[in-house]
Amino acid sequence: MSTQRLGISPGTGSFLVLLALVGLAVFLGSRLVAPRGLHATDATPRLVEARGDLASDERAQIELFRAAAPSVVHITTRSLAFDRFSMRATELPSGTGSGFAWDERGYVVTNYHVVAGARSAFVTLASKEAYEAQLVGADPSYDVAVLKIDAPRGALLPVPLGVSRDLLVGQKAFAIGNPFGLDHTLSTGVVSGLDREITAPDGSTIRGVIQTDAAINPGNSGGPLLDSAGRLIGMNTAIASPSGASAGIGFAVPVDTINRIVPRLIRGQIAAPPRLGVRAAPGEVARLLGVDGVVVAGVERGLGAEAAGLRPLQFDSRGRPVAVDVIRRVAGVEVRSIGDLHEVLSGFQPGDTVDVDLVSDGRERRVRVRLTGGA
């Protein structure tokens, strides 16, 4: 039985070689070349058109960046990698993020998830000087961490603080950070939403979060979100994105929360305040209902608020409120936002009992609530 190999016959091979040569000649002849006579020997650079003054909003943004950039730092972390073959542990780069100077003593604020699990962390200033950092304290329930570096006094420029309780949707917002390792990158946008909720690294809920469309990407975490006056209004923390890159929905922990937690961490205290056991409704709900204070959206089972008789917000079949409890004062201090509520509670300990003044369905009443621990 004869066999025939599956291949190219000698005649067919010669033809293919010829075809390849013809194709090469056609390719070389088809390249775009400059025919003779197209060059001009008198060609010179064109005159530059005067642009005139920068627009006022451009100047404002440039000055904002110049003033704020020295306060922003680049954070890199290293973790141990174990080689099971050589039985050696090696310290390797594990992540990058952003942060900002809290004061001139060397305290730097960033997200907890930027440094979580790291063996070491390094802070690089705008001057390109790098310092090894020590972890002062962290609160995973708010995704906040404080580092300290041994930098000369004056090397750190604290970022000016603003407030987040009076922010309005539509205000300008500016994010500065190190997305994808590109240090001191500015992105601009607006405050897109308020009183959002995101999940913290420990699984708890961070409430009162600022939503912005200023581009936030991996590496921006821990960097500042600023208002048009260059004041800190939040810390860029998370994005909502199917791809993992900016989709115009970023989230920042509000500065009122940061300004409450960071001093406690620096003092070595537990940051999370005790709880009443209520879930606050977004601020827009209070405005729609025409009330001042913190509207109780939900009541946690088994905690102090439920025992004291606080009720969750309820509506009838037509969408009209039929049960509305509004917290007006706690321990005699007026509260108008969830930030105010946390600020008051931060002065107490779990197990303490506080007076809570409510407006329930238009009628004032006072109850005593036993506080519990946790975020």
PyMOL commands that set and color helices and strands:
alter all, ss='L'
color gray80, all
select helices_A, chain A and resi 10-30+56-71+112-115+179-181+255-266+283-289+304-307+338-345
alter helices_A, ss='H'
color red, helices_A
select strands_A, chain A and resi 72-83+88-101+107-110+120-124+130-139+144-149+172-177+185-199+205-212+224-226+232-239+250-254+278-280+294-299+314-315+321-323+325-330+333-334+353-360+363-370
alter strands_A, ss='S'
color yellow, strands_A
deselect
rebuild
show_as cartoon
